[in-house]
Amino acid sequence: MSEISEFRQAKDNFFKTHPQSPLLPEQKQNFAGLNYFPENPALRFECRLERYAQPERVEMPTSTGAQQVYRKVGQVKFNVGGADAALQVYESENGMGSYFVPFVDATAPAETYGGGRYLEPEEQHADELTVDFNLAYNPYCAYNDKWSCPLPPIENRLKAEGPEERGIRIEAGEKKFHE
């Protein structure tokens, strides 16, 4: 079993059994696991974090109309199916904790949650991040309305760079939740 498969199995178990699961008790009763794209090694990237000299304070609107504050610290660039793409990288306002990359791609809303998905890239070395879309996940508000989740900014809606602007499909990670 691959690391991704083990991770998914553990996540499904958490969602089914843990008291802090985002699922409501009635959702847990028939929960058979989350839906995922097949593991895709081509959508795992080692990226340089292009840091901004002056990180920008950003207020992201949430699914409930509130605001959450982050710092936009830089961007990562990669190539998906021949298309160059970039995503902005955020961290909590206090600068402590993990990196956060909310994004929307062309699989939404038909195959993935329309409000976007999240990534938490891992720093391997100074300013070297592993961006693994196989770990892309839905925010908790995708499961029920009790959660308030940041919405991906316009700049993190994946489109191919260049004269022919088209949506980029990220066929990896978590799909739309179906009850």
Residue pairs with C-beta under 8 A, 6 or more apart in sequence:
1 9
2 39
4 39
4 134
4 135
5 39
7 135
8 33
8 34
8 36
11 34
11 137
12 31
12 33
12 34
14 21
15 21
15 22
15 23
15 28
15 31
15 34
16 23
16 28
16 31
16 33
17 28
21 28
22 140
22 143
22 144
22 147
23 31
23 143
23 144
24 143
24 144
27 143
27 144
27 179
30 179
34 174
34 175
34 177
35 174
35 175
35 176
35 177
35 178
36 173
36 174
36 175
37 134
37 171
37 172
37 173
37 175
39 134
39 172
40 133
40 134
40 171
40 172
41 134
43 80
43 132
43 133
43 134
43 170
43 171
43 172
44 130
44 131
44 132
44 133
44 134
45 76
45 78
45 130
45 131
45 132
46 124
46 128
46 129
46 130
46 131
47 76
47 77
47 78
47 121
47 128
47 129
47 130
47 131
48 76
48 77
48 127
48 128
48 129
49 73
49 74
49 75
49 76
49 89
49 99
49 123
49 127
49 128
49 129
50 74
50 75
50 76
50 77
51 73
51 74
51 127
52 72
52 73
52 74
52 75
55 71
55 72
55 73
55 74
56 71
56 72
57 69
57 70
57 71
57 93
58 69
58 70
58 71
58 72
58 90
58 153
59 67
59 68
59 69
60 67
60 68
60 69
60 70
60 102
60 150
60 151
60 153
61 67
61 150
61 151
62 68
62 148
62 149
62 150
62 151
63 115
63 139
63 141
63 145
63 147
63 148
63 149
63 151
64 141
64 148
66 148
68 148
68 150
69 93
70 90
70 91
70 92
70 93
70 100
70 150
71 90
71 91
71 92
71 93
71 95
72 88
72 89
72 90
73 89
73 90
73 91
73 99
74 88
74 89
74 127
75 86
75 87
75 88
75 89
76 86
76 87
76 89
76 101
76 121
76 129
76 131
77 84
77 85
77 86
78 84
78 85
78 86
78 131
79 85
80 158
80 168
80 169
80 170
81 168
81 169
83 160
83 161
83 162
83 166
83 168
84 160
84 161
84 162
85 158
85 159
85 160
85 161
85 168
86 161
87 101
87 103
87 131
87 156
87 158
88 101
88 153
88 155
88 156
89 99
89 100
89 101
89 121
89 129
90 99
90 100
90 101
90 102
91 97
91 98
91 99
91 100
92 100
98 120
98 122
99 120
99 121
99 123
99 129
100 118
100 119
100 120
101 118
101 119
101 120
101 121
101 131
101 156
102 116
102 117
102 118
102 119
102 139
102 150
102 151
102 152
102 153
102 156
103 116
103 117
103 118
103 119
103 136
103 152
103 156
103 157
103 158
103 170
104 114
104 115
104 116
104 117
104 152
104 156
104 157
104 158
105 112
105 117
105 157
105 158
105 167
105 168
105 169
105 170
106 158
106 166
106 167
106 168
106 169
106 170
107 169
107 170
107 171
107 175
108 114
108 115
108 116
108 117
109 176
111 175
111 176
112 138
112 173
112 174
112 175
112 176
113 138
113 139
113 142
113 174
113 176
113 177
115 139
115 141
115 142
115 149
115 151
115 152
116 139
116 151
116 152
116 156
117 136
117 137
117 138
117 139
117 173
117 174
118 136
118 137
118 138
118 139
119 131
119 132
119 133
119 135
119 136
119 137
120 135
121 129
121 130
121 131
121 132
122 129
122 130
122 132
123 129
124 130
133 170
133 172
133 173
134 172
134 173
135 173
136 170
136 172
136 173
136 174
137 173
137 174
138 174
138 176
138 177
139 147
139 149
139 150
140 147
140 149
141 147
141 148
141 149
142 149
142 176
142 177
143 177
157 167
158 167
158 168
158 170
159 165
159 166
159 167
159 168
160 166
160 167
160 168
